[in-house]
Amino acid sequence: MQKVRFSATIKFKKHMNILVIGCGYLGREIISSFTKKGHFITVATKSTKKLKECKNAQKAVILNPKDETGLFQLVENNELIILSIVLEQPEDYEGDYLIIARNLKKIAPDISSAKTVIFTSNTTVYGDHKGKWVDEFSDLNPLTDEAQNLIEAEKILLSLTNLNWHVGIMRLAEIYGDNLEISQKIQNLHDNTYPGNGQNFTNMVHINDVLEGLSYLISHNLYGVYNIADDDHPSRKELYTMTCEKLNLTPIKWDTLHKGLCQGNRRVSNYKLKSTGFDFVYPKRVIS
């Protein structure tokens, strides 16, 4: 199969000024990864507690999502903006994602030079496809307010391309890996009970592949929407059963009277990203 070729328009410099908005698990991993590569990282978060956890960043600031002036100064002084804000409270989600996305669109015309923006979205935007494959061109069927807000934020950010900004949307599958092992997810279940019957397909990606995928998109000038998911799609029940048997964990009980998580059933294709030449470090699920 012939790989897709792309012409470079922006050089991924060895030393870039990068703004990371959000300092949850993924944000901290991004900061650590890019700091090791020699980039100057500024992290912005609304949480004083999270600020203290971002020790690898060269600069850390508190940013109120509604503060357009503060956002303007941060964006003006950085070449690359990575939006990686995790949902902590449902009522905060629109404030975190949509307000910042809307404010970026407001201030963008006054920024002195075009910027690159990467937004870590989520594959929950696809909703339910009855177990069928979905790719970046599939219909979006949000089942939750959170997924609907992600879609709106994606649209707002993609509109910045009209100002010659480069915008990448990373639709991430469920992240696992360092400090988020599959076994840990099982052990954290209350009474080892999981809602539903476990028949929905899983879509997951190792944290190292998220970080490698992020660097790859930037260095290869690949913008637009890309799914970040591994090759494996066992059902939730199959995955958890294999994990419990391999690691001698207490078997999972399935609460079939409960609908389960309202995320839909689908298999997320990573073909678009792989067709550019990207190789996953962990294409198959790692059980640990």
N, C-alpha and C positions, 0 to 999 in steps of 0.2 A: 504494500500500500504506500503510495507516494505521500510524503508529509507536506503539510501546507507551509508555504513560504510567506514570510512577512517582511516588508521593508521597514528598516529602523527609522524612527523620526526623532526620538529623544534618547540620548545616551544615559544609561544608568551609571552615574559617576561613582567613583570609589568612596567619595566622602560627600554625602548629601545631608541637608538639613531636613529632618523628618518630624512632622507633628503627628503624634498618636493621640487620638481623642478616645478615652476610655481606658481603664486600668483594671479590668477584670482578669480572669485566667488567660484568655486569649491575648488581651492587650499586653499583659506582662511578658508573655512568651514572645510576642512580636518585638517588644522593646529589647529583650535580652538578645534575640537573634540578630537584630539590626545593629545593636551596639557592638557586638562581637565582630561585625563586618566593618567597623570603623566609622559608622555614620553618627552624626550628632542628633540625639533624640530629645525632643521636647514632648512631655506627656501632659495632657490636660484632662482633668476629671473634676466632677462636682463634689466628690467625696473626700473629706480630709483623711479618713481612715484608709481609703484606697491610695491616696497620695503617698502615705508613709510606706506602702507596700511596693511602690515603683522605684526601687533603689538603683536600678540599672540605668535609668534615664539621666542624661546630663543636666536636664532642667525639668522641673515639675511645677505645675501651676494649677490653681483652682479655677475652674471655668463654669460659670452659671450658663446653662444652655440658652438663656434669654439675652445674654450679654453680647450684643452685636459688635460693640467696640472692641471688647476683649478678643472675640473671635477674629475680627478683622486684623488685629495686630499679630496674632499668632499665625494666621494664614499668610499674611504679607511676608513674614520672615522665614517661611519654610517652602521648600520646593515640592514636597510630597506630603499629602494629608491622608492619614489612614483612620477611618472611622470604625472603631471596634468597641461599641457600647453594648454591654450585656444587660439583659432584662433582669432587674432585681425585684421590682414591684410592678404589677400590671398597670397601675395608674401612672407610673413614671415613664412608661415606654414611649408614649407620644411626645412627652416633654423632651426625652433624651434624643430620640432619633429624628422625629419630624421637625422639631423646633430648630435643631442644628442644621438639618438639611435645608429647611426653608431660609434660615439666616445665611447659609452659604450662598444660596441663590441670590439673596438680597445684596450681599456685599461683593459678589463676584465681579460685577461690572466696574467696580472702583479699585479692584486689586491691580497692581502695576504690571503683573505678568501672569500669563496662563499657568495654572497649576495642574498637578496630577492628583486625583482623588481615587482612593480605593475604599470601597465600602464592603464590610463583611456582613452580608445578608445571610439568608438561611433557606434551605430547600423546603421548608414548611410552606413557602409561598405557592407551591404546586398543589397543595391540598390533597384531595382524594382522587386517584385515577384507577381505582379498583385493581390495584396490583400491576398495572401496565407500566411500561417504560416511559419516562419523561426526560426531555432534554430542554435546552435553553429556549426552544421555540414552542414548547408545550403550553397549553392554556393554564392560566393561574386561577386556582379555585380556593382562595383562602377560607379556612374553616374557623379562624379565630381573629379577634381584633388585632392581635400582635402580628399575624401574617399579613393582614390588610395594611397595617402601618408600614411594614417592611416594603411592600409593593409601592406604596405611595412615596416612600423615601427613595427607593430606586429610581422612580420616574423623575423626581425632582433633581436628583444628582445627575442622571443621564442628560437632562436638559442643559447642563452646563457645557456640553460639547458644542452648543451654539456659540459659545464664547471662546472656542478653541481650547477648552480645558480637556485633558485626557481623563476619562472616568472608567474605572473598572469595578464591576460588581462580582464579588465572590459569593456564590450561593453555597454555603457550607452545609454538609451533612452533619450528623451528630458527631461531635469531636470526642475522641478517646486518646489515651496515651499516657505520657508522664503525669502522674498524680491524678489521672482520670481513667485508670485501668477499668476494663470491663468487669473484672472481679469486684472492684470497689463499688461499681454501680449496683451490682447484685447484693453485696453485703450491706449497702445503705438502704435497701428496700425494707420497709416496715413489715416485720413478721414474715419476710421472704415471700410476700404476696405481690403479684403484679396484676394490674387491672386488665381485663380482656381475656382473649383466648390465645394470644401470642402468635396468631397466624399472619399478621402484617409483616411485610418485608422490612428488613432493617437497611438503613442507609447511613454509613459511618465513614469517618476518615481519621487517620492518625494525625496528631498535632504536628508531627514533623513534616507531613505532606502538606498541611495547611501553610506552614512557614515556607517550605520549598516552593509551593505553588505561588505564594505571594511574591517571592523574589523573582520567580520565573516570569510571571506576568509583567512585572515592572521592567525587568532587564530585556525582555523581548518585545516591549511595546505592544502588549496584547491587552486591548481594552474592550469594553462592552461587558456582556454577561458570560460567566463561566461557572459551571457546576464543579464543586470540589468534593468528590466522593470516591471511595475505593471501588474495586471490582466485585467485591463480595456482597451478596444480598440474601443471606439466610433469613428465615423468619425469626422473629424475636424469640419464639419458643425454642427453635433449633439452636440459636446462638447461645441462649442462656443454659440450655441443657448441656451442650458441649462444654461450656465453661465450668459448670458445676461438676461434671464428671471428671474433667481434666484436673481441676484444682481441689477436688474433694470438698466442695462446698455443699451446704444444705440445699437440696432441690427446691426450685421455685414452685410456688403454688399459684394457680391462675384463677382469678376471680371472674368467672365467665358471666356473672350477673352484672358486672360493671362494664360499661362500654369500652373502657380503655382511654388512652390519651387521644384527644381530639386533633390528630395530626394527619389522618388519612392514610391510605395504603398505596404505595408507588415504589418503583425502582428507578433510582436516579442515575442517568447515563453520564459518564465522564468522557465520552468519545470526543467532544469538541476540544477539550484541553489536550487529550492524548494525541489527537491528530496534528497538533502543532509540534510534537516532538517531546512533550513532557513525559517523564517516566516517574511513576510513583515509587517511593522508597518502600512503602507497605501496601502493595496492591491487594494483598490478601489479609484478612482479619487476623490480628495478633492477639491471642488469648493469654492474658496474664493478670 
